[in-house]
Amino acid sequence: MVLGNLLGFGKQLLRVKVVDCNTEDSRLSRCLNTFDLVALGVGSTLGAGVYVLAGAVARENSGPAIVLSFLIAALASVLAGLCYAEFGARVPKTGSAYLYSYVTVGELWAFITGWNLILSYIIGTSSVARAWSATFDELVGKRIELFCREYMAMNAPGILAEYPDMFAVLIIITLTGLLAFGVKESAMVNKVFTCVNILVLSFMVVSGLVKGTLKNWQIDPEEILHPNHTSNSSVNVTDILPTRERLGAGGFMPFGFSGVLSGAATCFYAFVGFDCIATTGEEVKNPQRAIPIGIVSSLLICFVAYFGVSAALTLMMPYYLLDSNSPLPVAFNYVGWGGAKYAVAVGSLCALSTSLLGAMFPMPRVIWAMADDGLLFKFMAEISPRTKTPLTATLTSGAGAAIMAFLFDLKDLVDLMSIGTLLAYTLVAACVLVLRYQPEHPSVAYQMANTQEEVELSDGISAPSMGILPGMEQRLSFKTLLFPDNSEPSTLSGFAVNICASVMGALILAFSILAVQGGAAVWSVMALCVIFMVCVLLTFIIWRQPESKTKLSFKVPLLPFIPVISMFVNVYLMMQLDRGTWIRFSIWMAIGFVIYFGYGFHHSNEAAVARSPPGREMNGFKRVQESEAMSPEKEAFLHYTNNAREEDDGDL
């Protein structure tokens, strides 16, 4: 009895969402095009970090080889981007990683993902707003800071900021009003700022390549440390000779390949932000085509920009002289173009503006999707009849971000953004891995709906577990795993992939913890080798299973290797975060679980479906069966989510 109750409770936690993927049906304004999505992705990803990050990483980690660091980071980000692109083609609905998790791995994981995405977006919006305020304040002589320190100081060190940032609050309120006014108007503002930012960066790259010299990629430490060494530049940047540790080995890769990898781990976060495109599924025309193109194109543009800026910067100025806080103005001053600092200031403000919009834009859409599903409070699911935007969710998002920017410094909270983002990347990769190997035959729920005279429906017919074991016609053996008889996915092959993916997820977590905490101890290295070999074996087993032949507008290539590598990269980066970040994450999750188990678990739409009478569920199946013909993408997705659909007569 107790075991049965526990199993029933577990099934409810892992109940999946049934989605109608009809792209014509949307309560939001479907007015965005592909160019809008590319601009949104570039604006969100190519933030002010491009003006700061290259200098800090080149000086401390990579030297001129920072261009390789950005290349490695871009490749790692593309792995996650490709997984998002396939889901954008498969499920053109609002919700991003939250929705993708809900339709694949279940409600609890979806809530965890959505709850952490909300935290990431709130902290991102607040921190960028404070950075915008600080950048503008710097241009006007820090008058805002001096006024607030004198008249509005807050004496709570370690808890609150030194002073409330009123200007940051004003910026967030303005942006909230823009987003509430309409998505088309917001996209237009974003395109203007993004284009200005790209033009400024293009000027930086061309100017740097013109004024730069390859000698800065071929520095010999002995020449610099020689007592008679003097700078060839007419600008006296420093009178103090650098230490040998600061110079490294010199040349293109002064800190070795380990420095390149260390820089790549930092540069990876420069590509975070493209996932905001995935929240526009119900606001873009032809989402199955536009979302994949938008994600891949924005990542490519951002890589070219980061690569160009870092190359120009290290060609203009020796890497050991770069300034960590304002590298571009200092570098242009070094080559005698001091006036370029004004272009840098304009570009920085435009980049901060697009980053702010990119952080704020997806937050109300994730909140609205969760509220619409019943996992958050229903009043947040209100749609404005005039602008067709999630009005209440937008105002709630703006209020939360404004309070955070007003009271907190946020420096200690920025790492929390990484957990939410990396967790979302990991789950999306795992979902792609699982879905592509699932059988295409009608689910058990569909068969039961067609034989309602013989079978009594009970215990939530939409549960994914009903399609796992029943109906197995093959015996599970090592031979059938490595040499499956079918060319199409079967129930057995789908079940095998589910198990392998679950075990691999646990092993990747163990591998990452050992790699970060275990050091170079013999036992740790041996354990890592064993775990790695087991993961290779599981990947090989998954690779041997038949793949779904369903046609989609975009599919991740090289399955299962790209999703598996993406999972490795994301989990490893999560494990590198410090203990304080994980403690704050635990507190945030505790608050989320109180909301979920106190409200969302009981008010979930899927819970309401499970509680409805069998006859009512049957009527739901009939309504779906009588609906119009579905697109191939819709059919492809509904196979996996156990949503009943009408098959061609020849298939029945």
VOMIFI-157668 format. One line per field, with one value per residue (C-alpha): x, y negated, z negated; residue number from 1. Coordinates in steps of 0.5 Angstrom, whole numbers, padded with zeros to 4 digits, always signed. Layout:
REM VOMIFI-157668
c1 (X, ...)
c2 (Y, ...)
c3 (Z, ...)
num (NUM, ...)
This chain:
REM VOMIFI-157668
c1 (+0000, +0006, +0010, +0004, +0003, +0010, +0010, +0003, +0007, +0013, +0008, +0005, +0012, +0014, +0007, +0009, +0005, +0001, +0002, -0002, +0004, -0001, +0003, -0003, -0006, -0003, -0006, +0000, +0002, +0005, +0009, +0016, +0021, +0027, +0031, +0028, +0030, +0037, +0037, +0035, +0040, +0046, +0043, +0042, +0049, +0054, +0053, +0058, +0063, +0065, +0068, +0071, +0072, +0077, +0082, +0082, +0082, +0088, +0092, +0091, +0089, +0091, +0095, +0094, +0091, +0085, +0082, +0083, +0079, +0073, +0073, +0073, +0068, +0064, +0064, +0062, +0056, +0054, +0053, +0047, +0045, +0044, +0040, +0035, +0034, +0032, +0027, +0025, +0023, +0020, +0016, +0014, +0011, +0013, +0017, +0024, +0028, +0022, +0017, +0022, +0023, +0016, +0014, +0020, +0022, +0016, +0013, +0018, +0024, +0020, +0019, +0026, +0028, +0023, +0024, +0032, +0031, +0027, +0032, +0037, +0033, +0032, +0039, +0041, +0036, +0038, +0046, +0046, +0041, +0046, +0052, +0048, +0047, +0055, +0057, +0053, +0055, +0062, +0061, +0058, +0063, +0060, +0055, +0049, +0053, +0056, +0049, +0046, +0052, +0051, +0043, +0041, +0047, +0045, +0049, +0048, +0055, +0054, +0047, +0045, +0049, +0052, +0047, +0040, +0041, +0035, +0037, +0038, +0030, +0028, +0032, +0028, +0021, +0022, +0024, +0018, +0013, +0016, +0015, +0008, +0007, +0008, +0013, +0014, +0016, +0021, +0024, +0025, +0028, +0033, +0034, +0037, +0041, +0044, +0046, +0049, +0053, +0055, +0057, +0062, +0065, +0066, +0070, +0074, +0076, +0078, +0082, +0085, +0087, +0090, +0094, +0096, +0102, +0104, +0110, +0105, +0103, +0111, +0113, +0120, +0120, +0128, +0127, +0122, +0126, +0133, +0135, +0136, +0129, +0125, +0118, +0117, +0111, +0111, +0105, +0108, +0103, +0108, +0114, +0115, +0117, +0112, +0114, +0116, +0110, +0106, +0109, +0109, +0113, +0111, +0109, +0102, +0101, +0104, +0101, +0100, +0094, +0092, +0091, +0087, +0082, +0082, +0080, +0075, +0071, +0071, +0069, +0064, +0059, +0060, +0056, +0050, +0043, +0041, +0036, +0032, +0030, +0027, +0022, +0019, +0015, +0008, +0010, +0014, +0012, +0014, +0017, +0020, +0024, +0026, +0028, +0033, +0036, +0036, +0039, +0045, +0046, +0046, +0052, +0056, +0055, +0057, +0063, +0066, +0065, +0069, +0074, +0075, +0075, +0080, +0085, +0085, +0086, +0092, +0095, +0094, +0097, +0102, +0098, +0101, +0100, +0092, +0087, +0083, +0077, +0077, +0082, +0079, +0080, +0087, +0089, +0087, +0090, +0097, +0096, +0095, +0087, +0085, +0079, +0076, +0074, +0067, +0066, +0067, +0062, +0057, +0058, +0058, +0051, +0048, +0051, +0048, +0041, +0041, +0043, +0038, +0032, +0035, +0035, +0028, +0025, +0024, +0023, +0015, +0014, +0017, +0013, +0007, +0008, +0009, +0003, -0001, +0000, -0002, +0005, +0005, +0000, -0006, -0007, +0000, -0002, -0007, -0006, -0007, -0013, -0010, -0002, -0003, +0003, +0003, +0002, +0001, +0008, +0011, +0009, +0011, +0018, +0019, +0018, +0022, +0028, +0027, +0027, +0033, +0037, +0035, +0037, +0043, +0050, +0049, +0056, +0055, +0049, +0052, +0054, +0047, +0045, +0050, +0047, +0040, +0043, +0047, +0042, +0037, +0043, +0044, +0036, +0035, +0041, +0038, +0031, +0034, +0038, +0032, +0026, +0030, +0030, +0023, +0018, +0013, +0007, +0001, +0002, -0002, -0006, -0008, -0010, -0014, -0018, -0020, -0022, -0025, -0031, -0025, -0021, -0022, -0018, -0015, -0009, -0007, -0007, -0002, +0003, +0010, +0011, +0005, +0009, +0015, +0014, +0008, +0008, +0015, +0016, +0023, +0027, +0032, +0039, +0046, +0045, +0039, +0042, +0048, +0045, +0037, +0033, +0029, +0031, +0025, +0025, +0021, +0019, +0025, +0030, +0026, +0027, +0034, +0036, +0032, +0036, +0042, +0041, +0039, +0045, +0050, +0047, +0049, +0056, +0057, +0055, +0060, +0065, +0065, +0065, +0071, +0075, +0074, +0075, +0079, +0085, +0091, +0090, +0091, +0085, +0081, +0084, +0083, +0075, +0075, +0078, +0073, +0067, +0069, +0070, +0063, +0060, +0063, +0060, +0053, +0054, +0056, +0049, +0045, +0048, +0047, +0039, +0035, +0033, +0027, +0026, +0021, +0022, +0023, +0026, +0032, +0035, +0042, +0047, +0052, +0047, +0048, +0055, +0053, +0048, +0053, +0059, +0054, +0052, +0059, +0061, +0055, +0055, +0063, +0062, +0057, +0061, +0066, +0062, +0064, +0060, +0057, +0053, +0051, +0048, +0044, +0042, +0039, +0036, +0032, +0030, +0027, +0023, +0021, +0019, +0015, +0011, +0011, +0008, +0004, +0001, +0003, +0003, -0005, -0007, -0003, -0007, -0004, -0006, -0013, -0013, -0011, -0017, -0022, -0027, -0025, -0031, -0029, -0022, -0025, -0028, -0022, -0019, -0025, -0024, -0017, -0018, -0024, -0019, -0016, -0010, -0003, +0003, +0009, +0013, +0006, +0006, +0013, +0012, +0006, +0008, +0013, +0008, +0002, -0003, -0008, -0008, -0011, -0007, -0008, -0013, -0007, -0003, -0008)
c2 (+0000, -0005, -0003, -0004, -0011, -0013, -0010, -0014, -0020, -0019, -0019, -0025, -0029, -0026, -0027, -0031, -0036, -0035, -0040, -0042, -0044, -0048, -0054, -0058, -0058, -0063, -0068, -0072, -0077, -0073, -0079, -0078, -0075, -0072, -0078, -0080, -0074, -0074, -0082, -0079, -0074, -0078, -0084, -0079, -0075, -0081, -0085, -0090, -0084, -0085, -0091, -0089, -0081, -0080, -0085, -0081, -0074, -0076, -0079, -0074, -0067, -0067, -0072, -0073, -0066, -0069, -0068, -0060, -0061, -0064, -0059, -0053, -0057, -0058, -0051, -0049, -0054, -0052, -0045, -0048, -0052, -0046, -0043, -0049, -0050, -0043, -0044, -0050, -0047, -0041, -0045, -0052, -0055, -0060, -0057, -0055, -0050, -0050, -0048, -0043, -0040, -0039, -0035, -0031, -0029, -0031, -0037, -0037, -0038, -0043, -0047, -0047, -0049, -0055, -0057, -0058, -0061, -0066, -0067, -0068, -0073, -0077, -0078, -0079, -0085, -0088, -0087, -0090, -0096, -0097, -0097, -0101, -0106, -0106, -0107, -0113, -0116, -0115, -0119, -0125, -0125, -0120, -0125, -0120, -0116, -0122, -0125, -0118, -0116, -0123, -0123, -0116, -0112, -0105, -0102, -0095, -0092, -0085, -0085, -0091, -0096, -0102, -0106, -0105, -0106, -0110, -0111, -0103, -0103, -0108, -0104, -0098, -0102, -0105, -0098, -0095, -0100, -0098, -0091, -0092, -0096, -0091, -0086, -0089, -0096, -0092, -0089, -0095, -0099, -0092, -0092, -0100, -0099, -0092, -0095, -0101, -0096, -0092, -0098, -0101, -0094, -0094, -0100, -0097, -0091, -0095, -0100, -0095, -0091, -0098, -0100, -0093, -0089, -0082, -0083, -0084, -0076, -0074, -0078, -0075, -0076, -0076, -0083, -0086, -0084, -0086, -0093, -0096, -0095, -0101, -0102, -0104, -0107, -0115, -0114, -0112, -0107, -0104, -0105, -0099, -0093, -0087, -0080, -0074, -0071, -0076, -0075, -0067, -0064, -0070, -0069, -0067, -0062, -0065, -0061, -0055, -0051, -0050, -0058, -0057, -0053, -0057, -0063, -0059, -0057, -0064, -0066, -0061, -0065, -0071, -0067, -0066, -0069, -0066, -0062, -0068, -0067, -0060, -0064, -0067, -0061, -0064, -0071, -0069, -0068, -0061, -0059, -0052, -0056, -0062, -0060, -0055, -0060, -0066, -0061, -0059, -0066, -0070, -0065, -0066, -0073, -0074, -0069, -0073, -0080, -0077, -0074, -0080, -0085, -0080, -0080, -0087, -0089, -0084, -0086, -0094, -0093, -0088, -0083, -0084, -0092, -0091, -0094, -0089, -0094, -0099, -0095, -0098, -0106, -0104, -0101, -0106, -0111, -0107, -0107, -0115, -0114, -0117, -0120, -0113, -0112, -0116, -0111, -0106, -0109, -0109, -0102, -0100, -0104, -0101, -0094, -0095, -0097, -0091, -0086, -0089, -0088, -0081, -0079, -0082, -0080, -0072, -0073, -0075, -0069, -0064, -0066, -0067, -0060, -0057, -0061, -0058, -0051, -0052, -0052, -0059, -0063, -0064, -0071, -0072, -0068, -0075, -0077, -0084, -0084, -0090, -0089, -0081, -0081, -0078, -0084, -0082, -0077, -0083, -0088, -0083, -0082, -0089, -0090, -0084, -0086, -0094, -0092, -0088, -0093, -0098, -0095, -0090, -0090, -0083, -0082, -0076, -0073, -0074, -0066, -0064, -0066, -0061, -0055, -0057, -0057, -0051, -0047, -0049, -0047, -0041, -0039, -0041, -0037, -0031, -0032, -0032, -0026, -0022, -0024, -0023, -0015, -0014, -0010, -0013, -0008, -0011, -0011, -0007, -0012, -0013, -0006, -0006, -0012, -0008, -0001, -0005, +0001, +0006, +0002, -0003, -0009, -0011, -0014, -0019, -0017, -0022, -0019, -0017, -0011, -0007, -0007, -0004, +0003, +0005, +0008, +0010, +0015, +0016, +0019, +0014, +0017, +0015, +0017, +0013, +0007, +0007, +0010, +0008, +0012, +0006, +0000, -0004, -0006, -0001, -0001, +0003, -0001, -0008, -0004, -0003, -0010, -0013, -0008, -0010, -0017, -0017, -0013, -0017, -0024, -0021, -0019, -0026, -0029, -0024, -0025, -0033, -0033, -0028, -0032, -0039, -0036, -0030, -0033, -0029, -0023, -0016, -0014, -0020, -0019, -0012, -0013, -0018, -0013, -0008, -0013, -0016, -0009, -0007, -0013, -0012, -0005, -0008, -0013, -0007, -0003, -0010, -0011, -0004, -0005, -0006, -0014, -0017, -0018, -0024, -0030, -0037, -0043, -0043, -0037, -0036, -0033, -0028, -0025, -0022, -0026, -0033, -0033, -0028, -0033, -0039, -0035, -0034, -0041, -0044, -0040, -0041, -0048, -0048, -0044, -0049, -0054, -0056, -0053, -0060, -0060, -0053, -0055, -0061, -0056, -0051, -0057, -0059, -0052, -0051, -0057, -0054, -0048, -0051, -0054, -0048, -0043, -0048, -0051, -0048, -0041, -0041, -0047, -0044, -0043, -0036, -0035, -0037, -0033, -0027, -0028, -0029, -0023, -0018, -0020, -0027, -0025, -0020, -0026, -0030, -0025, -0025, -0032, -0031, -0026, -0030, -0036, -0038, -0035, -0036, -0039, -0034, -0037, -0037, -0030, -0028, -0032, -0029, -0022, -0023, -0027, -0022, -0026, -0022, -0024, -0021, -0017, -0015, -0009, -0005, -0006, -0004)
c3 (+0000, -0002, +0004, +0009, +0006, +0007, +0014, +0015, +0012, +0016, +0023, +0021, +0020, +0027, +0031, +0038, +0041, +0047, +0052, +0059, +0063, +0068, +0070, +0072, +0065, +0061, +0055, +0056, +0062, +0067, +0071, +0070, +0076, +0077, +0077, +0070, +0067, +0070, +0067, +0060, +0060, +0062, +0057, +0051, +0052, +0055, +0049, +0045, +0044, +0051, +0049, +0042, +0042, +0048, +0044, +0037, +0040, +0045, +0039, +0034, +0038, +0045, +0048, +0056, +0056, +0053, +0060, +0059, +0052, +0056, +0061, +0056, +0052, +0058, +0060, +0053, +0054, +0061, +0058, +0053, +0059, +0063, +0058, +0057, +0065, +0065, +0060, +0063, +0069, +0065, +0060, +0063, +0056, +0051, +0045, +0047, +0043, +0038, +0043, +0047, +0040, +0038, +0045, +0044, +0037, +0033, +0028, +0023, +0027, +0031, +0025, +0022, +0029, +0030, +0023, +0024, +0030, +0027, +0022, +0027, +0031, +0025, +0023, +0030, +0031, +0024, +0025, +0032, +0030, +0025, +0030, +0035, +0029, +0027, +0034, +0035, +0028, +0030, +0036, +0032, +0027, +0022, +0020, +0019, +0014, +0010, +0009, +0007, +0002, -0001, -0002, -0001, -0004, -0007, -0013, -0012, -0010, -0007, -0006, -0002, +0003, +0000, +0003, +0007, +0015, +0017, +0024, +0025, +0022, +0027, +0033, +0031, +0030, +0037, +0040, +0037, +0040, +0047, +0046, +0044, +0049, +0055, +0057, +0064, +0061, +0056, +0062, +0066, +0060, +0060, +0067, +0067, +0061, +0064, +0070, +0067, +0063, +0069, +0072, +0066, +0066, +0073, +0073, +0067, +0071, +0077, +0073, +0069, +0075, +0078, +0072, +0070, +0071, +0071, +0066, +0061, +0062, +0062, +0056, +0053, +0045, +0045, +0049, +0045, +0038, +0041, +0037, +0043, +0046, +0047, +0050, +0058, +0056, +0055, +0050, +0043, +0040, +0035, +0032, +0028, +0032, +0032, +0028, +0031, +0028, +0032, +0038, +0038, +0044, +0049, +0056, +0058, +0053, +0047, +0041, +0045, +0047, +0040, +0040, +0047, +0043, +0037, +0041, +0045, +0039, +0037, +0045, +0045, +0041, +0046, +0051, +0045, +0048, +0054, +0051, +0050, +0057, +0055, +0051, +0057, +0060, +0060, +0062, +0069, +0076, +0078, +0071, +0074, +0079, +0075, +0068, +0071, +0076, +0070, +0065, +0070, +0074, +0067, +0064, +0071, +0071, +0063, +0065, +0070, +0066, +0060, +0065, +0068, +0062, +0058, +0064, +0066, +0058, +0057, +0064, +0062, +0055, +0052, +0047, +0041, +0041, +0043, +0038, +0034, +0033, +0040, +0045, +0051, +0049, +0046, +0052, +0057, +0053, +0053, +0061, +0061, +0062, +0055, +0058, +0060, +0052, +0054, +0059, +0054, +0049, +0054, +0056, +0049, +0047, +0053, +0051, +0044, +0047, +0051, +0046, +0041, +0046, +0047, +0040, +0039, +0045, +0043, +0036, +0036, +0042, +0037, +0031, +0036, +0039, +0031, +0029, +0035, +0033, +0026, +0023, +0021, +0019, +0024, +0024, +0027, +0034, +0036, +0043, +0045, +0050, +0053, +0054, +0053, +0048, +0042, +0038, +0031, +0031, +0035, +0029, +0024, +0027, +0027, +0020, +0018, +0022, +0020, +0012, +0013, +0017, +0012, +0005, +0007, +0010, +0014, +0014, +0010, +0014, +0021, +0020, +0019, +0026, +0028, +0025, +0028, +0035, +0035, +0032, +0037, +0042, +0039, +0039, +0046, +0049, +0045, +0048, +0055, +0053, +0051, +0056, +0062, +0060, +0058, +0062, +0067, +0066, +0063, +0055, +0050, +0048, +0056, +0056, +0050, +0053, +0059, +0055, +0049, +0049, +0047, +0043, +0037, +0036, +0030, +0026, +0031, +0038, +0040, +0036, +0040, +0036, +0039, +0046, +0043, +0041, +0044, +0051, +0051, +0057, +0056, +0050, +0047, +0048, +0050, +0057, +0058, +0055, +0060, +0066, +0066, +0071, +0073, +0077, +0073, +0066, +0062, +0055, +0053, +0056, +0053, +0046, +0047, +0049, +0043, +0038, +0041, +0041, +0034, +0032, +0036, +0033, +0026, +0028, +0031, +0025, +0021, +0026, +0026, +0018, +0018, +0023, +0019, +0012, +0013, +0016, +0018, +0013, +0016, +0014, +0017, +0024, +0024, +0022, +0027, +0033, +0031, +0031, +0037, +0040, +0038, +0041, +0048, +0047, +0046, +0051, +0056, +0054, +0055, +0062, +0064, +0063, +0069, +0070, +0071, +0078, +0077, +0081, +0078, +0080, +0076, +0073, +0068, +0073, +0070, +0065, +0059, +0059, +0059, +0053, +0049, +0050, +0048, +0042, +0040, +0041, +0038, +0031, +0031, +0031, +0026, +0021, +0021, +0018, +0011, +0004, +0003, +0009, +0008, +0001, +0004, +0010, +0004, +0001, +0007, +0009, +0002, +0003, +0010, +0007, +0002, +0008, +0012, +0007, +0003, +0010, +0016, +0015, +0014, +0019, +0025, +0031, +0032, +0025, +0027, +0033, +0029, +0024, +0029, +0030, +0035, +0040, +0040, +0042, +0047, +0050, +0050, +0055, +0059, +0060, +0062, +0067, +0070, +0071, +0077, +0081, +0077, +0080, +0080, +0074, +0070, +0071, +0069, +0063, +0061, +0061, +0055, +0051, +0051, +0054, +0058, +0065, +0072, +0076, +0083, +0085, +0087, +0081, +0076)
num (1, 2, 3, 4, 5, 6, 7, 8, 9, 10, 11, 12, 13, 14, 15, 16, 17, 18, 19, 20, 21, 22, 23, 24, 25, 26, 27, 28, 29, 30, 31, 32, 33, 34, 35, 36, 37, 38, 39, 40, 41, 42, 43, 44, 45, 46, 47, 48, 49, 50, 51, 52, 53, 54, 55, 56, 57, 58, 59, 60, 61, 62, 63, 64, 65, 66, 67, 68, 69, 70, 71, 72, 73, 74, 75, 76, 77, 78, 79, 80, 81, 82, 83, 84, 85, 86, 87, 88, 89, 90, 91, 92, 93, 94, 95, 96, 97, 98, 99, 100, 101, 102, 103, 104, 105, 106, 107, 108, 109, 110, 111, 112, 113, 114, 115, 116, 117, 118, 119, 120, 121, 122, 123, 124, 125, 126, 127, 128, 129, 130, 131, 132, 133, 134, 135, 136, 137, 138, 139, 140, 141, 142, 143, 144, 145, 146, 147, 148, 149, 150, 151, 152, 153, 154, 155, 156, 157, 158, 159, 160, 161, 162, 163, 164, 165, 166, 167, 168, 169, 170, 171, 172, 173, 174, 175, 176, 177, 178, 179, 180, 181, 182, 183, 184, 185, 186, 187, 188, 189, 190, 191, 192, 193, 194, 195, 196, 197, 198, 199, 200, 201, 202, 203, 204, 205, 206, 207, 208, 209, 210, 211, 212, 213, 214, 215, 216, 217, 218, 219, 220, 221, 222, 223, 224, 225, 226, 227, 228, 229, 230, 231, 232, 233, 234, 235, 236, 237, 238, 239, 240, 241, 242, 243, 244, 245, 246, 247, 248, 249, 250, 251, 252, 253, 254, 255, 256, 257, 258, 259, 260, 261, 262, 263, 264, 265, 266, 267, 268, 269, 270, 271, 272, 273, 274, 275, 276, 277, 278, 279, 280, 281, 282, 283, 284, 285, 286, 287, 288, 289, 290, 291, 292, 293, 294, 295, 296, 297, 298, 299, 300, 301, 302, 303, 304, 305, 306, 307, 308, 309, 310, 311, 312, 313, 314, 315, 316, 317, 318, 319, 320, 321, 322, 323, 324, 325, 326, 327, 328, 329, 330, 331, 332, 333, 334, 335, 336, 337, 338, 339, 340, 341, 342, 343, 344, 345, 346, 347, 348, 349, 350, 351, 352, 353, 354, 355, 356, 357, 358, 359, 360, 361, 362, 363, 364, 365, 366, 367, 368, 369, 370, 371, 372, 373, 374, 375, 376, 377, 378, 379, 380, 381, 382, 383, 384, 385, 386, 387, 388, 389, 390, 391, 392, 393, 394, 395, 396, 397, 398, 399, 400, 401, 402, 403, 404, 405, 406, 407, 408, 409, 410, 411, 412, 413, 414, 415, 416, 417, 418, 419, 420, 421, 422, 423, 424, 425, 426, 427, 428, 429, 430, 431, 432, 433, 434, 435, 436, 437, 438, 439, 440, 441, 442, 443, 444, 445, 446, 447, 448, 449, 450, 451, 452, 453, 454, 455, 456, 457, 458, 459, 460, 461, 462, 463, 464, 465, 466, 467, 468, 469, 470, 471, 472, 473, 474, 475, 476, 477, 478, 479, 480, 481, 482, 483, 484, 485, 486, 487, 488, 489, 490, 491, 492, 493, 494, 495, 496, 497, 498, 499, 500, 501, 502, 503, 504, 505, 506, 507, 508, 509, 510, 511, 512, 513, 514, 515, 516, 517, 518, 519, 520, 521, 522, 523, 524, 525, 526, 527, 528, 529, 530, 531, 532, 533, 534, 535, 536, 537, 538, 539, 540, 541, 542, 543, 544, 545, 546, 547, 548, 549, 550, 551, 552, 553, 554, 555, 556, 557, 558, 559, 560, 561, 562, 563, 564, 565, 566, 567, 568, 569, 570, 571, 572, 573, 574, 575, 576, 577, 578, 579, 580, 581, 582, 583, 584, 585, 586, 587, 588, 589, 590, 591, 592, 593, 594, 595, 596, 597, 598, 599, 600, 601, 602, 603, 604, 605, 606, 607, 608, 609, 610, 611, 612, 613, 614, 615, 616, 617, 618, 619, 620, 621, 622, 623, 624, 625, 626, 627, 628, 629, 630, 631, 632, 633, 634, 635, 636, 637, 638, 639, 640, 641, 642, 643, 644, 645, 646, 647, 648, 649, 650, 651, 652)
